[in-house]
Structures are given as structure tokens and as C-alpha cells.
């Protein structure tokens, strides 16, 4: 079965944790000890029912305050698909946590309180979903039980969100009216909303299309290790091991090694004791080439017909994750796939006010700020624009003094 990783996002008290708890509870994806602890808990809803948010609020502070602080990951499966859920915090001060959880999600669930409609947090989370290029979006209009399951309320919020989606450039949006508290349209279709003819949330998650990039043009293999046993029986063995980050490689493909630019042809693909003719994104493989080329960790093997950009001066979107502000006088480290090089922030182009989506030209970059910068690296990076290939367009910035990750980068274009 394939795996769908999705993230939930929404304003405080929109019911994210309750929705996930309901999804796990009604799909019978809870372990016996979790179920026992759930029934033994003192936390109850106003109507006396079990508070299902307990299933995702793992931190003590979350349970005490009734909010989500860190990203909580939950795993479950049905007969059709396996799922990884990332429950992201809704507070503005935890924006960095949401970016971390959403960075490799295939779908985002954005919750909207049916009583409040589209609010500032909705704009903020929709902007982040667009920035991180999450391909599928489900807007769950929650707490429909508190507006008498009104179709008019649902239609009004749908119309409002469509305007926002156009503004932030989000496509592939599905709207589902739900009540996480009562269970309407989460796992089972709602008997209270006969006017809604679409799928329940779980049914949609089971059947939504997951696009797998199997094109050779986007084939990328960051080299993690050069395999040279140098034993008598494997005297001439030379392989390049790594995980295919995107696209597909096939035996006989013409490939180029970057940044050196040397080219060769794949002679053999090796996964343990098997020798497949093709490998796809996500597979760990050892590649053998017809020619002996000087390759080391940090290099990237790409299909010769679809080379990425190669530059040491790059325009990128930045989400700042450190409590200390960005310092353009410091030298940081940038890690792009398996390559780590020194870098400096050459220029801050602008920040984005993620409440209003307006550009702010104040160059003071603080915790959770997001904006556009120009980064200069000590060695050129072989990257794809993030909007075209997330796997080869993302990077992180590390403080070389503390080894702490301080920023997430979405590489956009070379500015050479």
C-alpha cells in the first residue's frame, strides 16, 4: 500500500486535535492501552462525551492549556492506504513547527470554524500551504453542529475561501462540512447533512490521487556514500549509494555528476542482492557507472537530459526558526541534500506579513518570519526551483557555532 502524509492546520480551538482523535477513534486505529487511558481520563466535553483531543495532545503543557504546541505525528492504516498525520499547532508563535511538519506532506487539511468563517489564521496557514507547495488541500468546515448543519453557512464559507485560494495560488481544493465532536462526515457520512453529496473525510483521504514523479528528467540521486570494499573478490567494485530523491533512474540512462559536470552511463542498479532495471523516488540504491569518475559524498547524480541549476548565488524563500534574529554579518552553513557548505545571507529582499500577505521591507528577520533572500554559498549548489521539484529545492540553514538548525529554505532561482 502507498503512504499518504497529511498535515492539519487551523486557528486555535478550531478542533484539529479533536478531528484527528475522531478519525483514529471511529476508524478503530487506537491501541487497547490508548483506549483504556482515553476512557479513564477526566477530560470530558461539555456534553459529557470523551475528549478525543487527548489522543494527539502529547505534551503536558498541551494537555493543561488545551492547545497544540509541537507537531504530533500519528500513524494508522485502512484496507486501502497507510497514513501519517502531522497535527500542527495553530498559534502564530509556532509557525516554524508547522513549516517543519508540512515540508514533505502530500495533503493539507485546513480547518475552519463554521461559526467564524475565514479568519486571519486561515490566511496564514493557506499562505504556508502555498509556499510549501502541498499539492492537495482539504478544507474541513468544522462545528457544523453548532450552526444547525446549515448549507447556507457552508456555501458562504466555501465562496470566501475560494477567493483566498485564488489570492495565494492554491489549486485542488476539496470542501467537506464536518463535526469532529459529533463524528459527522469524518469516517461515516452524516445523516444530518443530506444536502452534502461528497465523500467523508476518510473516504477522500483513501481515494485522493498521490502523484509519483517517475520521469527521468527529474531524476536526482544525492550521493551519501562511495562503496569501495577493496577486497580480493571485489577488487574493482565501485558503487555510489544514496536515496533517489525524485524521478526515476534506469539502466542505460545517460547521467551527469554535479558539480563536476562529468557524464557517464548507468551500467547497473543494485538494491541488496537484487539488480532492478529501474529505481524510483524514495528507493535506496547503489548505482554503478560505465566510467570511473571522481565522485564523493555531497555530489548529485542527475539525468543528463534534465539538469538542475548550478549556482552559488541563489534567490530563496526563508522561514527563520531561531530565537536569535538573522545576522547578515555571520557565516552560516547550508545543507542541501547530502551537501553542506558555508554560506552568507547576501541580501534580504523582503519579509511577508502572513496576516495580510503584504511585503515588508524591514530587514529585521526574527523568529517565525518568512521572506525572500539572496544566499551566497562557498560552493555551487545543484538545485531545482522548489516549485518544480520540492525534493531538490529545499535546504536548511545551520548556525555553525551551535549546530542548531535556524532556517528552512525554499530555493527559487539562480541570480548569477
MOWO-V313876 format. One record per backbone hydrogen bond with DSSP energy under -1.0 kcal/mol. NH is the residue of the N-H (numbers start at 0). CO is the residue of the C=O. If there is no record, write none. Layout:
((NH,CO) (NH,CO))
This chain:
((3,81) (5,83) (6,106) (7,85) (8,108) (13,10) (18,14) (19,15) (20,16) (21,17) (22,18) (23,19) (24,20) (25,21) (26,22) (27,24) (28,23) (34,30) (35,31) (36,32) (37,33) (38,34) (39,35) (44,48) (47,44) (50,42) (51,49) (53,50) (54,51) (55,52) (56,52) (57,55) (62,58) (63,59) (64,60) (65,61) (71,86) (73,84) (75,82) (77,80) (81,1) (82,75) (83,3) (84,73) (85,5) (86,71) (87,7) (93,90) (94,91) (97,93) (98,94) (99,95) (100,96) (101,97) (102,98) (104,101) (105,4) (106,4) (107,135) (108,6) (109,137) (110,8) (111,139) (113,141) (115,112) (116,112) (122,118) (123,119) (124,120) (125,121) (126,122) (127,123) (128,124) (129,125) (130,126) (131,127) (132,129) (133,128) (136,171) (137,107) (138,173) (139,109) (140,175) (141,111) (141,139) (143,177) (145,142) (146,143) (148,143) (149,146) (153,149) (154,150) (155,151) (156,152) (157,153) (158,154) (159,155) (160,156) (161,157) (162,158) (163,159) (164,160) (165,161) (166,162) (167,163) (169,164) (173,136) (175,138) (177,140) (178,183) (182,178) (183,178) (184,187) (185,182) (195,192) (200,184) (201,185) (203,199) (204,200) (205,201) (206,202) (207,203) (213,211) (218,215) (219,245) (220,300) (222,298) (223,240) (224,240) (226,238) (236,233) (238,226) (239,286) (240,224) (241,284) (243,282) (244,219) (245,219) (247,214) (248,278) (250,276) (251,265) (252,249) (254,263) (255,301) (256,261) (257,299) (260,256) (263,254) (265,252) (266,287) (267,287) (269,285) (270,273) (273,270) (278,248) (281,243) (282,279) (284,241) (285,269) (286,239) (287,267) (289,264) (294,292) (297,222) (298,295) (299,257) (300,220) (301,255) (302,218) (303,253) (305,302) (308,382) (310,380) (313,374) (314,412) (315,372) (316,409) (317,370) (318,407) (319,368) (320,405) (325,364) (329,326) (331,342) (332,397) (333,340) (334,395) (335,338) (338,335) (340,333) (342,331) (343,375) (345,343) (345,373) (346,373) (348,371) (349,371) (350,359) (351,369) (352,357) (353,351) (356,352) (359,350) (367,319) (368,365) (370,317) (371,349) (372,315) (373,346) (374,313) (375,343) (376,311) (377,341) (380,310) (382,308) (383,391) (385,410) (387,384) (388,384) (392,389) (394,408) (395,334) (396,406) (397,332) (398,403) (402,398) (405,396) (406,396) (407,318) (408,394) (409,316) (410,392) (411,314) (412,314) (414,312))
